[in-house]
Amino acid sequence: MNGLFFSDEGQVSLDFYGLGSRCLHEPASRRLDGEIYCAIHNVTDWNPLLHNQHFRARENGAVLVEHPPGEGLDWIEVPPFTTELRYAESLLPEGLLTFYRDARRACATALQARALANEPPPMVSKLLRRG
């Protein structure tokens, strides 16, 4: 058999690593911030992208998510992980520090470190404390 199989945790790690790489290679954007938020919380952005308003919402860092499951959909404005250092640093695994003063590099480091160390996503309270 020539296939690779990943558990759900392994897929999350791959998602984190890929998002970290994108933080390094793409310009900072609220769209990317939304993708990071959804990966961290393991939720889907249910924005149907049917109208210009939906596209603008995504480009402005709004995601349509279900928090908690079964409670219905709500628009969430995500933190600016790729533009504000304090939010990027909130993604770092416990005990890991970075010398970067650039949010994109700090964000990439945090996400890739989580992927490589198979660290779980940061607790929501950690994100809120930094905000």
TIMIFI-439184 format. One line per field, with one value per residue: residue in three letters; residue number from 1; y, x, z of N, C-alpha, C, O in turn. Coordinates in Angstrom, 2 decimals, m for minus. Atoms other than C-alpha are relative to their C-alpha. Example, Ala and Ser with C-alpha at 12.3 -4.5 7.8 and 13.67 -1.06 7.14 Angstrom:
<rs>
residuo	c(ALA;SER)
num	c(1;2)
n.y	c(m1.19;m1.19)
n.x	c(0.89;m0.82)
n.z	c(0.00;m0.06)
ca.y	c(m4.50;m1.06)
ca.x	c(12.30;13.67)
ca.z	c(7.80;7.14)
c.y	c(1.20;1.09)
c.x	c(0.90;m0.77)
c.z	c(0.00;0.73)
o.y	c(1.18;2.20)
o.x	c(1.94;m0.26)
o.z	c(0.66;0.90)
</rs>
This chain:
<rs>
residuo	c(MET;ASN;GLY;LEU;PHE;PHE;SER;ASP;GLU;GLY;GLN;VAL;SER;LEU;ASP;PHE;TYR;GLY;LEU;GLY;SER;ARG;CYS;LEU;HIS;GLU;PRO;ALA;SER;ARG;ARG;LEU;ASP;GLY;GLU;ILE;TYR;CYS;ALA;ILE;HIS;ASN;VAL;THR;ASP;TRP;ASN;PRO;LEU;LEU;HIS;ASN;GLN;HIS;PHE;ARG;ALA;ARG;GLU;ASN;GLY;ALA;VAL;LEU;VAL;GLU;HIS;PRO;PRO;GLY;GLU;GLY;LEU;ASP;TRP;ILE;GLU;VAL;PRO;PRO;PHE;THR;THR;GLU;LEU;ARG;TYR;ALA;GLU;SER;LEU;LEU;PRO;GLU;GLY;LEU;LEU;THR;PHE;TYR;ARG;ASP;ALA;ARG;ARG;ALA;CYS;ALA;THR;ALA;LEU;GLN;ALA;ARG;ALA;LEU;ALA;ASN;GLU;PRO;PRO;PRO;MET;VAL;SER;LYS;LEU;LEU;ARG;ARG;GLY)
num	c(1;2;3;4;5;6;7;8;9;10;11;12;13;14;15;16;17;18;19;20;21;22;23;24;25;26;27;28;29;30;31;32;33;34;35;36;37;38;39;40;41;42;43;44;45;46;47;48;49;50;51;52;53;54;55;56;57;58;59;60;61;62;63;64;65;66;67;68;69;70;71;72;73;74;75;76;77;78;79;80;81;82;83;84;85;86;87;88;89;90;91;92;93;94;95;96;97;98;99;100;101;102;103;104;105;106;107;108;109;110;111;112;113;114;115;116;117;118;119;120;121;122;123;124;125;126;127;128;129;130;131)
n.y	c(m1.17;m1.17;m1.20;m0.49;m0.19;m0.92;m0.13;m1.38;m0.81;m0.18;m0.96;m1.33;m0.36;m0.38;m1.29;m1.03;m0.17;m0.68;m1.40;m0.66;m0.27;m1.09;m1.24;m0.46;m0.23;m0.86;m1.23;0.06;m0.29;0.40;1.30;1.00;0.01;0.82;1.41;0.38;0.11;1.23;1.14;0.04;0.43;1.17;m0.31;m0.30;m1.27;0.34;m1.11;0.61;m0.80;m0.15;m1.41;m0.85;m0.21;1.18;m0.09;m1.09;0.48;0.86;m0.83;m0.87;0.80;0.54;1.38;0.47;1.26;0.55;0.08;1.39;0.79;0.12;m1.27;m0.88;m0.71;m1.40;m0.66;m0.29;m0.73;0.74;m0.83;m0.26;0.78;m0.25;m1.41;m0.49;0.92;0.62;1.10;1.05;0.64;0.81;1.31;0.77;1.04;m0.36;0.12;m0.38;m1.43;m0.36;m1.33;m0.76;m1.14;m0.04;0.90;1.13;0.98;0.58;0.87;1.18;0.78;0.61;1.05;1.11;0.66;0.84;1.15;0.89;0.58;0.59;m0.71;m0.34;m1.43;m0.76;m0.14;m1.25;m0.97;m0.60;m0.99;m1.13;m0.70;m0.83;m0.97)
n.x	c(0.85;m0.85;0.68;m0.29;1.20;m0.19;1.12;0.50;m1.06;m1.03;0.49;m0.11;m1.42;m0.30;0.64;m0.81;m1.27;0.30;0.34;m1.25;m0.73;0.70;m0.31;m1.31;m0.06;1.09;0.13;0.95;1.36;1.07;0.46;m0.89;0.33;1.21;m0.37;m0.74;0.99;0.78;m0.88;m0.26;1.20;0.51;1.34;0.14;0.60;1.18;0.30;0.28;m0.61;0.98;0.17;m1.16;m0.08;m0.65;m1.41;m0.58;m0.09;m1.18;m1.19;m0.11;m0.28;1.20;0.31;1.32;m0.32;0.90;m0.68;m0.44;0.78;1.42;0.55;0.31;m1.11;m0.20;m1.17;m1.06;m1.15;m1.15;m1.15;m0.94;m1.20;m1.09;m0.42;m0.29;m0.93;0.53;0.88;m0.86;m0.69;0.96;0.06;m1.20;0.15;m0.47;m1.44;m0.76;m0.09;m0.60;m0.60;0.56;0.85;0.89;1.12;0.06;m1.04;0.37;1.15;m0.52;m0.76;0.93;0.79;m0.86;m0.46;1.12;0.12;m1.16;0.00;1.31;0.62;1.41;0.22;m0.02;1.28;0.68;m0.30;m1.31;0.22;0.72;m0.88;m0.92;0.77)
n.z	c(0.00;0.15;m0.49;m1.34;m0.78;m1.11;m0.92;m0.03;m0.59;1.01;0.98;m0.62;0.05;1.39;0.23;m0.67;0.72;1.26;m0.28;m0.37;1.24;0.69;m0.71;0.47;1.44;0.45;m0.78;m1.11;0.45;m0.91;0.50;m0.59;m1.43;m0.15;0.18;m1.21;m1.07;0.19;m0.28;m1.45;m0.71;0.69;0.47;1.42;0.38;0.81;0.89;1.30;1.07;1.07;0.35;m0.26;m1.46;m0.58;0.36;m0.82;m1.38;m0.09;0.17;m1.17;m1.18;m0.63;0.35;m0.43;m0.67;m1.01;m1.31;0.11;0.94;m0.28;m0.48;1.12;0.62;m0.35;0.59;m0.96;0.52;m0.51;m0.35;1.11;m0.27;0.95;0.00;m1.35;m0.65;m1.23;0.38;0.56;m1.13;m0.78;0.63;m0.33;m1.02;m1.35;m0.21;1.19;0.25;1.27;0.01;1.11;m0.30;1.15;m0.30;0.93;m0.35;m1.30;0.27;0.70;m0.98;m0.95;0.64;0.40;m1.23;m0.47;0.90;m0.14;m1.34;m0.20;m1.12;0.24;0.19;m1.25;m0.67;0.32;m1.05;0.29;1.06;m0.56;m0.94;0.77;0.76)
ca.y	c(0.00;3.34;5.75;7.86;7.90;10.70;10.82;13.92;15.20;14.62;16.56;19.49;19.42;19.47;22.36;24.31;23.66;24.73;27.88;28.69;28.41;30.67;33.25;33.44;33.52;35.49;39.08;39.54;39.45;39.24;36.31;34.36;35.39;33.78;30.54;30.47;31.07;28.23;25.85;26.76;26.16;23.24;24.89;25.47;28.88;28.44;31.71;30.71;33.46;34.06;37.86;40.67;41.24;37.69;38.18;41.50;39.84;37.20;39.81;41.85;38.96;37.80;34.11;32.43;29.69;27.53;28.12;25.79;23.02;22.92;26.55;28.01;30.12;33.50;35.96;36.28;38.93;37.05;38.40;39.94;37.16;38.19;41.92;42.31;40.73;40.14;37.96;36.07;35.40;34.06;31.12;30.04;26.73;27.06;27.69;28.71;32.25;34.01;37.01;38.09;41.49;40.81;39.31;37.17;35.52;35.02;33.53;31.19;30.09;29.44;27.43;25.37;24.70;23.42;21.19;19.78;19.20;17.89;20.48;21.02;24.36;27.17;27.51;30.19;31.83;32.36;34.14;36.32;37.18;38.57;40.49)
ca.x	c(0.00;1.50;m0.65;m0.07;m2.64;m2.97;m5.08;m7.17;m4.34;m1.84;m4.02;m4.14;m0.33;m0.10;m2.57;m0.49;2.72;1.18;m0.31;3.07;4.68;2.03;2.74;6.29;5.47;2.22;1.59;m0.18;m3.93;m7.12;m8.12;m5.07;m5.87;m9.30;m7.78;m5.41;m8.31;m10.32;m7.33;m6.59;m10.17;m10.72;m13.82;m15.06;m15.71;m19.25;m19.14;m20.83;m19.08;m22.25;m22.19;m19.66;m20.52;m19.41;m16.13;m15.53;m16.26;m13.60;m11.08;m11.79;m11.13;m14.68;m15.52;m18.91;m18.43;m20.34;m19.06;m19.83;m21.09;m24.86;m25.32;m25.83;m23.63;m22.20;m19.85;m16.56;m13.93;m10.66;m7.50;m4.92;m2.34;m0.33;m0.08;0.07;2.94;1.06;m1.51;1.16;3.05;m0.13;0.15;3.58;3.71;4.23;7.88;8.90;10.08;11.02;13.21;11.20;9.57;7.67;4.19;4.34;7.62;6.46;3.18;5.02;7.38;4.51;2.42;5.31;6.63;3.19;3.12;6.63;6.20;2.65;1.48;m2.25;m3.75;m3.39;m6.13;m8.69;m7.96;m4.33;m5.50;m7.87;m5.25;m2.96;m5.74)
ca.z	c(0.00;m1.05;0.94;3.99;6.74;9.25;12.35;12.97;15.20;12.41;10.01;12.45;12.63;8.83;8.74;11.27;9.35;6.05;7.57;9.11;5.71;4.23;6.95;5.63;1.93;1.68;2.67;5.99;5.49;7.48;5.25;6.43;10.02;9.55;8.31;11.29;13.69;12.19;12.34;15.97;17.06;14.67;13.23;9.70;8.19;6.85;4.90;1.61;m0.42;m2.41;m2.45;m2.44;1.25;2.04;0.16;1.97;5.31;4.64;3.48;6.63;9.02;9.73;9.80;10.12;12.70;15.14;18.71;20.51;18.25;18.01;19.06;15.59;13.36;14.37;12.70;14.59;13.98;14.31;15.96;13.61;14.00;10.92;11.68;15.48;17.35;20.61;18.82;16.89;20.14;21.76;19.35;20.64;22.50;26.25;27.05;23.52;22.91;19.71;19.08;16.04;16.19;12.98;13.45;10.30;11.32;14.92;13.66;11.28;14.05;16.45;14.01;12.67;16.18;17.19;14.13;14.58;18.33;17.84;20.36;20.80;19.82;22.37;24.94;24.16;27.53;26.43;23.29;25.30;27.94;25.25;23.54)
c.y	c(1.24;1.28;0.38;0.23;0.89;m0.04;1.44;0.92;0.26;0.99;1.42;0.46;0.42;1.35;1.12;0.26;0.77;1.46;0.78;0.35;1.15;1.34;0.59;0.46;0.90;1.30;m0.21;0.35;m0.47;m1.35;m1.13;m0.09;m0.89;m1.48;m0.51;m0.21;m1.31;m1.24;m0.15;m0.58;m1.24;0.18;0.32;1.39;m0.33;1.15;m0.56;0.75;0.16;1.44;0.77;0.26;m1.16;0.02;1.09;m0.43;m0.86;0.83;0.94;m0.78;m0.50;m1.43;m0.35;m1.39;m0.37;m0.21;0.00;m0.76;m0.13;1.29;0.97;0.76;1.46;0.52;0.34;0.83;m0.61;0.96;0.18;m0.68;0.41;1.45;0.53;m1.05;m0.69;m1.17;m1.15;m0.75;m0.85;m1.42;m0.89;m1.09;0.47;m0.24;0.38;1.51;0.23;1.41;0.87;1.15;0.21;m1.04;m1.20;m1.07;m0.68;m0.99;m1.29;m0.91;m0.74;m1.16;m1.19;m0.73;m0.90;m1.25;m1.00;m0.69;m0.72;0.57;0.28;1.50;0.74;0.08;1.37;1.06;0.66;1.07;1.24;0.82;0.97;1.15;1.16)
c.x	c(0.89;m0.65;0.47;m1.32;0.32;m1.23;m0.49;1.05;1.11;m0.41;0.09;1.45;0.40;m0.61;0.82;1.29;m0.22;m0.36;1.23;0.82;m0.65;0.26;1.33;m0.03;m1.10;0.03;m1.00;m1.38;m0.99;m0.60;0.83;m0.23;m1.22;0.30;0.76;m0.97;m0.78;0.84;0.24;m1.19;m0.64;m1.48;0.05;m0.58;m1.13;m0.43;m0.21;0.61;m0.93;m0.12;1.28;0.17;0.71;1.50;0.69;0.16;1.25;1.29;0.22;0.16;m1.22;m0.22;m1.37;0.19;m1.07;0.81;m1.04;m0.88;m1.46;m0.67;m0.35;1.23;0.03;1.22;0.96;1.06;1.24;1.13;0.94;1.36;1.18;0.49;0.34;0.76;m0.60;m0.93;0.80;0.70;m0.94;m0.13;1.19;m0.31;0.59;1.50;0.86;m0.07;0.62;0.56;m0.56;m0.87;m0.99;m1.11;m0.05;1.02;m0.32;m1.17;0.46;0.76;m0.92;m0.76;0.85;0.56;m1.09;m0.12;1.13;0.03;m1.31;m0.70;m1.47;m0.15;0.04;m1.40;m0.58;0.33;1.36;m0.14;m0.69;0.86;0.90;m0.72;m0.37)
c.z	c(0.00;0.50;1.38;0.71;1.18;0.88;m0.08;0.60;m1.01;m1.06;0.54;m0.04;m1.40;m0.34;0.62;m0.77;m1.30;0.21;0.42;m1.22;m0.77;0.68;m0.48;m1.45;m0.56;0.79;1.14;m0.52;1.05;m0.45;0.60;1.51;0.26;m0.14;1.21;1.15;m0.11;0.28;1.50;0.75;m0.61;m0.37;m1.48;m0.16;m0.96;m0.90;m1.42;m1.18;m1.20;m0.52;0.28;1.50;0.68;m0.30;0.83;1.44;0.17;m0.08;1.18;1.30;0.74;m0.50;0.58;0.58;1.02;1.28;1.09;m0.98;0.44;0.42;m1.12;m0.47;0.44;m0.74;1.12;m0.71;0.64;0.39;m1.20;0.24;m0.88;0.00;1.38;0.78;1.22;m0.32;m0.60;1.13;0.84;m0.57;0.36;1.02;1.33;0.11;m1.20;m0.17;m1.36;0.10;m1.11;0.52;m1.14;0.23;m0.93;0.35;1.33;m0.17;m0.68;0.96;0.94;m0.62;m0.40;1.21;0.56;m0.86;0.23;1.36;0.30;1.23;m0.32;m0.24;1.33;0.59;m0.34;1.05;m0.22;m1.07;0.56;0.95;m0.76;m0.68;0.75)
o.y	c(1.34;2.35;m0.45;0.74;0.70;m0.09;2.28;2.05;1.37;1.77;2.35;1.63;1.41;2.16;2.16;1.41;1.68;2.32;1.95;1.44;2.00;2.37;1.81;1.36;1.41;1.34;m1.03;1.26;m1.41;m2.10;m2.13;m1.18;m1.64;m2.30;m1.65;m1.20;m2.02;m2.20;m1.27;m1.39;m1.72;m0.68;0.61;1.79;m0.79;1.12;m1.13;0.23;0.03;1.66;0.27;0.36;m0.96;m0.32;0.89;m0.10;m0.68;0.60;1.45;m0.20;m0.79;m1.71;0.16;m2.37;0.45;m1.14;1.00;m0.25;m0.36;1.32;2.10;0.76;2.10;m0.22;0.89;0.49;m0.59;2.07;m0.69;m0.01;0.39;1.77;1.53;m2.17;m1.88;m2.16;m2.32;m1.98;m1.80;m2.31;m2.10;m0.87;1.29;m1.32;0.45;2.11;m0.62;2.23;2.04;1.00;1.20;m2.21;m2.31;m2.26;m1.89;m2.05;m2.38;m2.13;m1.92;m2.24;m2.34;m1.95;m2.02;m2.35;m2.21;m1.84;m1.26;m0.14;0.55;2.27;0.14;0.05;2.35;2.23;1.83;2.13;2.36;2.04;2.07;2.18;2.06)
o.x	c(1.80;m0.40;1.00;m2.27;1.32;m2.36;0.13;1.21;1.63;0.41;0.44;1.71;1.11;0.01;1.04;1.69;0.54;0.07;1.37;1.38;0.05;0.33;1.51;0.72;m0.98;0.53;m1.91;m1.54;m0.73;m1.11;0.29;m0.18;m1.25;m0.26;0.56;m0.87;m0.95;0.34;0.22;m1.01;m1.66;m2.32;1.11;m1.48;m0.89;m1.53;0.72;0.60;m0.51;m0.54;2.17;1.30;1.49;2.31;1.80;1.15;2.00;2.22;1.33;0.07;m1.13;m0.11;m1.76;0.36;m1.90;1.61;m1.75;m1.90;m1.75;m1.89;m0.75;2.27;m1.02;2.18;0.56;1.48;1.39;1.21;1.02;2.35;2.32;1.46;1.06;0.30;m0.38;m0.96;0.49;0.78;m0.49;m0.64;1.16;m1.07;1.52;1.99;2.08;m1.14;1.32;0.04;m0.19;m1.59;m1.73;m0.83;m0.34;0.70;m0.13;m1.18;0.03;0.58;m0.73;m0.85;0.43;0.73;m0.80;m0.37;0.88;0.45;m1.49;m1.34;m1.81;0.76;m0.20;m2.40;0.15;0.49;1.54;0.48;m0.35;0.74;1.17;m0.12;m1.03)
o.z	c(0.82;m0.06;2.13;0.13;1.87;0.40;m0.73;0.13;m1.08;m1.55;m0.19;m0.33;m1.58;m1.03;m0.01;m0.96;m1.63;m0.56;0.06;m1.30;m1.32;0.00;m0.49;m1.82;m1.67;1.91;1.04;m1.34;1.80;0.38;1.06;2.08;1.23;0.60;1.63;1.88;0.88;0.87;2.02;1.67;m0.12;m0.12;m2.04;0.57;m2.08;m1.45;m1.99;m2.30;m2.35;m1.65;0.98;1.98;1.61;0.56;1.32;2.09;1.13;0.69;1.37;2.39;1.94;m1.69;1.63;m0.16;1.41;1.38;1.17;m1.42;1.61;0.61;m0.85;0.19;0.57;m0.99;2.15;m1.81;1.86;m0.13;m2.06;0.53;m0.43;m0.68;1.48;0.98;1.42;0.42;m0.35;1.10;1.49;0.11;0.11;1.96;1.36;m0.23;m1.07;m0.13;m1.89;0.86;m1.23;1.51;m1.16;0.46;m0.48;0.34;1.47;0.44;m0.30;0.94;1.21;m0.03;m0.21;1.17;1.00;m0.35;0.35;1.47;1.39;1.99;m1.47;0.06;2.38;m0.13;m0.48;0.70;0.13;m0.98;0.18;1.00;m0.29;m0.97;0.22)
</rs>
